[in-house]
Amino acid sequence: MRKVITLLTDFGLSDPYPALMKGVILNINPEATIVDLSHSIDKFNVKMGAFILAYTVDYFPENSIHVAVVDPGVGTARKPLIVKCSKGYLIGPDNGLLIPAAEKLGLREVYEIDVDKVSIGRTSQTFHGRDVFAPAAARISNGEEPDLLGKPYNDYVKLTLPEPKILDECILGEVLYVNGFGNVVTNVDESMVKALNIKTGDSLLIETTHGSFKVKFVNAYGAVKPGSPLAIINSFRRLELAVNLSDGSKFFQLK
């Protein structure tokens, strides 16, 4: 049965961990279509993983299965989960990672995975991505229902991504993460920028714990000279701080 299974982890690409998860999935469902969302989530950064997961799941076909593993609590008492949604499934640890995406997909039911029902052999205490989450995803992709793989679970960890605020004509926001280009992605959404009537070409004063920075609000990175700082609405419709052709996180001293 051909189903889309996406993978998001903080494993990186230097180790075989993502490939091992794919191997497990393909052994159970050779027809699965596996898509890598990202394996470059900052180590242990659940908030970053939750944000990227939440803002990518909408781009996939309905009933896709999304496996996310940013799991600093692996091997502890934290639960392994399947979240059934109106538009798909999410599988991963019970640390809040899945919940913002689940709410976007229409959260319906949450199940605690019975490890004995999904494991393909001896379960590692340090690699539930391979031994629990990957086989669970593959079996869901083969048409099995979550209630065959676990039991309902309502005491799951909720994660609410930080919300920006407008106060005295200023926007108070937070850094969500720094992307691979060194651009600083904030939680300030486009609607807040519009609410303050900020227009392309305007100068903005960015204040951080490390100082104040004057930048131009633009609609393209190349609208300023190389090495110049800027603010822009990115493809996630979030305010991003960057430096043209350079590392904005170093310039703004943010991470």
C-alpha positions, -999 to 999 in steps of 0.1 A, spaced: 0 0 0 15 33 -11 14 59 17 36 90 24 57 87 55 77 118 65 107 118 89 118 147 111 147 142 136 177 158 152 199 129 142 219 148 116 233 131 85 267 118 96 253 87 113 231 59 99 201 65 121 177 80 95 186 53 70 179 26 96 145 40 102 138 39 65 150 3 63 126 -8 90 97 10 73 105 -5 39 108 -40 53 72 -37 66 58 -17 37 80 -18 6 56 5 -13 59 34 13 70 68 0 94 82 25 101 119 26 128 136 48 114 168 63 147 175 81 173 156 101 190 189 111 168 200 140 191 214 167 200 187 191 173 182 218 154 214 206 118 202 209 104 237 202 123 240 169 112 206 158 76 213 168 76 246 148 90 230 116 67 200 119 36 222 123 45 244 94 53 216 69 25 190 75 -1 210 56 19 206 23 15 168 23 -14 147 10 -42 139 35 -36 107 55 2 111 54 20 97 84 45 121 100 72 106 123 91 131 145 120 122 168 135 149 189 136 128 220 159 138 249 138 116 272 143 84 252 145 54 275 128 71 304 91 69 315 80 92 286 54 76 264 56 67 227 26 81 209 4 78 178 -18 108 172 -47 103 149 -59 135 132 -86 143 107 -60 148 80 -33 123 89 -12 107 117 17 118 138 41 94 156 68 102 181 76 109 218 53 124 244 72 156 249 49 181 231 68 177 198 37 164 179 10 186 194 12 219 174 12 199 141 -16 177 154 -38 207 161 -32 219 126 -42 185 112 -73 183 134 -63 163 165 -89 135 172 -73 108 194 -40 100 211 -27 65 217 2 52 238 21 27 216 24 -8 231 61 -14 223 56 -52 224 30 -49 196 52 -29 172 87 -39 180 106 -59 153 129 -75 179 148 -64 209 140 -27 217 169 -4 223 165 20 252 183 47 231 168 43 196 130 43 197 130 59 162 141 26 147 125 2 171 92 18 180 82 48 158 94 35 124 75 1 127 44 18 141 44 42 111 49 14 86 20 -6 101 -3 24 100 7 28 64 -4 -8 58 -38 1 70 -37 -10 107 -56 13 131 -39 29 161 -61 10 185 -45 -22 174 -11 -9 183 -18 8 216 -44 22 240 -60 56 243 -40 81 262 -52 115 273 -25 127 297 -1 137 269 23 167 272 10 198 255 34 223 239 22 258 230 46 277 208 53 312 222 30 339 209 43 374 201 26 405 215 21 441 204 29 466 232 31 504 227 37 502 190 64 475 195 63 438 187 76 416 215 88 383 199 111 354 204 136 334 184 122 301 172 154 289 156 183 297 133 181 281 99 209 266 78 218 300 63 222 316 97 189 335 94 171 341 127 135 329 124 112 346 149 76 339 161 64 373 148 39 365 121 31 386 91 -2 398 104 15 416 133 38 434 109 8 445 89 -10 456 121 17 482 127 16 493 91 52 484 84 60 487 47 88 475 24 117 499 27 109 510 63 137 511 89 132 490 119 149 491 153 156 456 165 163 454 203 178 422 217 196 412 249 228 420 231 220 455 218 200 475 193 202 471 155 188 493 128 177 472 98 157 477 66 124 458 61 126 443 26 109 417 4 141 401 -9 175 394 6 192 410 -23 174 443 -17 203 453 5 241 452 -2 260 421 7 269 421 44 240 444 53 214 434 79 177 431 70 143 420 82 120 400 59 88 379 59 100 344 51 82 315 35 66 305 68 51 340 70 73 348 100 96 378 105 132 367 99 164 386 107 192 381 83 223 395 67 226 394 29 251 367 19 263 362 55 253 348 89 226 368 106 228 349 139 263 361 144 255 397 135 225 399 158 242 375 184 211 354 186 206 316 186 
